Amino acid sequence: LYDAICRAATPALMRDALAYAAMPPPPSPWRLHLEQQQQQQDSPPPLAAEEDEGEGEGEAAAAPKPAAVAGADPSSSSPSAPRFQPVHLAQLLWALAIVRHPLRPEFFAAAAAAAAAMAPRMGPQDVADVAWACASRRAYAPSLYDALAARAAELSGPGGPMKPRQASLVAWALAKQGHAHAGALSALARRVVEAGVGGGQAGAGVSGAAPPAPPAWSDASMLPY
């Protein structure tokens, strides 16, 4: 069954690797939010209106423009749009790792290329799932882990959405694969340490490299842990 799934997915992943690589990097909604907050803090307070009643000319000029939809992808309706979303590939690799299915060279080459191209669009759980799954199956591609490490460093930065457990899993995967990325390891370590100082149990389960939490659609009772 899993061999058949991998064979069916390989051509689509090879095609999606090219499609994602041709797309411009998407904006990070949380980083845009932080930048807007910083601009508001740095800007001087508004001056009081000299006249309570006016013709409303200034109000129309100062009206905020509608914000662009976060994460909108103009290519999503194109016939050449990718078939796999980052979460789909992350869940596929996670499932293969859970059942200890070998990642065949042809499939892994396509999956690694697609995941590396998708990395700028991955959320923190996607990064953790892909990094852990490939490391647990001892499947390594330098370009893949370069992309995952760079994305993890971004998501672990100030105000980033990566949780301590996700950060610890990515750090474990980088160490397991022997992949050096000083910027990512520093950011991941900071995220875990900050959570530990705050009273959380960020390091729980790290030494044993427990698998990431199952996707929402899976039945946890069927998992081998």
C-alpha positions in Angstrom: 0.0 0.0 0.0 2.6 2.5 1.0 4.8 1.6 -2.0 1.8 2.3 -4.2 1.2 5.6 -2.5 4.8 6.7 -2.9 4.8 5.6 -6.6 1.7 7.6 -7.2 2.9 10.7 -5.4 6.4 10.9 -7.0 5.5 12.5 -10.4 3.3 15.1 -8.7 6.0 15.9 -6.2 8.6 16.3 -9.0 6.2 18.7 -10.8 5.3 20.6 -7.6 9.0 21.1 -6.8 9.4 23.1 -10.0 6.1 24.9 -9.4 6.9 26.0 -5.9 10.5 27.0 -6.8 9.1 29.4 -9.4 6.9 31.2 -6.9 8.0 34.3 -5.1 8.4 33.9 -1.3 5.1 34.6 0.5 4.9 37.3 3.3 4.8 36.1 6.8 1.5 37.3 8.4 2.9 37.2 12.0 6.1 39.2 10.9 3.9 41.7 9.1 1.9 42.1 12.3 5.0 42.7 14.4 6.3 45.3 11.9 3.0 47.1 12.0 3.0 47.1 15.8 6.6 48.5 15.8 5.6 51.2 13.3 2.7 52.2 15.5 5.0 52.4 18.6 7.6 54.5 16.7 5.2 56.9 15.1 4.3 60.1 17.1 0.8 60.4 18.6 -1.8 62.0 16.3 -2.4 65.7 16.8 -5.7 66.8 18.2 -8.1 68.1 15.6 -8.4 71.9 15.7 -12.0 71.9 14.8 -14.5 69.4 16.0 -16.7 69.9 13.0 -15.4 69.7 9.5 -16.3 68.8 6.1 -14.7 65.4 6.4 -12.1 66.0 3.8 -9.2 64.9 6.1 -11.2 61.8 7.2 -11.4 60.5 3.7 -7.7 61.0 3.1 -6.8 59.3 6.3 -9.0 56.3 5.9 -6.9 53.1 6.0 -6.6 51.0 2.9 -7.9 47.4 2.9 -5.3 45.0 4.0 -4.2 42.3 1.5 -5.4 38.9 2.3 -2.6 37.1 4.2 -1.2 34.1 2.4 -3.1 34.8 -0.8 -1.4 33.1 -3.7 -2.2 34.5 -7.1 -1.1 31.3 -8.8 -3.5 29.1 -6.8 -6.1 29.1 -9.6 -3.6 28.5 -12.4 -3.8 25.2 -14.2 -0.1 24.6 -13.3 -0.7 25.3 -9.6 0.8 22.7 -7.2 -1.2 19.7 -6.2 0.5 19.2 -2.8 0.3 21.8 -0.1 3.1 21.8 2.5 0.8 20.2 5.1 0.0 17.3 2.7 3.6 16.4 2.2 4.4 16.8 5.9 1.6 14.4 6.8 2.7 11.9 4.1 6.3 11.8 5.3 5.1 11.7 9.0 2.9 8.7 8.2 5.7 6.9 6.4 8.0 7.4 9.3 5.4 6.3 11.9 5.0 2.9 10.1 8.8 2.7 9.4 8.3 2.5 5.7 11.6 2.9 3.8 11.9 6.1 1.7 12.9 4.8 -1.7 15.5 6.9 -3.5 13.3 8.0 -6.3 10.4 9.0 -4.0 12.7 10.7 -1.5 14.5 12.7 -4.2 11.1 14.1 -5.4 9.8 14.6 -1.8 13.0 16.4 -0.7 13.0 18.7 -3.7 9.4 19.5 -3.2 9.8 20.1 0.6 12.8 22.3 0.1 10.8 24.5 -2.4 7.8 24.5 -0.1 9.8 25.4 3.1 9.1 29.1 2.9 5.4 28.3 3.1 5.6 25.8 5.9 4.1 26.3 9.3 6.0 25.3 12.4 4.3 21.9 12.7 5.1 21.1 9.0 8.8 21.9 9.5 8.9 19.7 12.6 7.1 16.8 10.9 9.3 16.8 7.8 12.6 17.3 9.8 11.7 14.5 12.3 10.3 12.1 9.7 13.3 12.2 7.4 15.8 12.1 10.3 14.0 9.1 11.8 14.2 7.2 8.5 17.8 8.4 8.0 17.0 10.1 4.7 19.2 13.1 4.2 19.4 15.8 1.5 21.5 18.9 2.4 19.3 21.3 0.4 16.2 20.0 2.2 17.7 20.6 5.7 19.2 23.9 4.6 15.7 25.0 3.7 14.1 23.5 6.9 16.7 25.1 9.1 16.3 28.5 7.5 12.5 28.3 7.9 12.8 27.1 11.5 15.1 30.0 12.4 12.5 32.4 11.0 9.6 30.8 12.8 11.6 30.7 16.1 12.6 34.4 16.0 11.1 37.0 18.2 7.3 36.8 18.1 7.5 33.7 15.9 4.8 31.0 16.2 7.1 27.9 16.7 6.4 26.1 19.9 9.1 24.8 22.2 8.3 21.1 21.4 8.4 21.8 17.7 11.7 23.7 18.1 13.2 20.8 20.1 12.2 18.2 17.4 13.8 20.3 14.7 16.9 20.7 16.7 17.0 16.9 17.3 16.6 16.3 13.6 19.4 18.7 12.7 21.7 17.0 15.2 20.7 13.5 14.1 21.5 14.3 10.5 24.7 16.1 11.4 23.5 19.2 9.7 25.2 22.3 10.9 23.2 25.6 10.8 24.3 27.9 13.5 21.5 30.5 13.0 18.8 27.9 13.3 20.3 26.1 16.3 20.7 29.4 18.1 17.1 30.5 17.4 15.7 27.0 18.4 17.8 26.9 21.6 16.6 30.3 22.5 13.0 29.3 22.0 13.3 26.2 24.2 15.3 28.0 26.9 12.9 30.9 27.1 10.0 28.5 27.5 11.9 26.6 30.2 12.6 29.8 32.1 8.9 30.6 31.9 8.0 27.4 33.6 7.2 25.2 30.7 8.5 21.7 30.1 10.1 22.5 26.7 12.6 19.7 26.8 10.2 16.9 27.7 10.7 14.0 25.3 13.6 15.5 23.4 16.2 12.9 24.3 14.0 10.1 23.1 13.0 12.0 20.0 9.3 11.3 20.4 7.4 11.7 17.2 5.4 14.9 16.6 1.8 15.0 17.6 -0.5 13.2 15.1 -2.4 15.2 12.6 -5.9 16.1 13.5 -7.4 13.5 11.2 -5.5 10.5 12.6 -6.6 8.0 15.3 -4.1 8.3 18.1 -5.0 4.8 19.3 -3.6 3.3 16.1 -0.1 4.8 16.7 2.8 2.6 17.9 3.7 4.9 20.8 
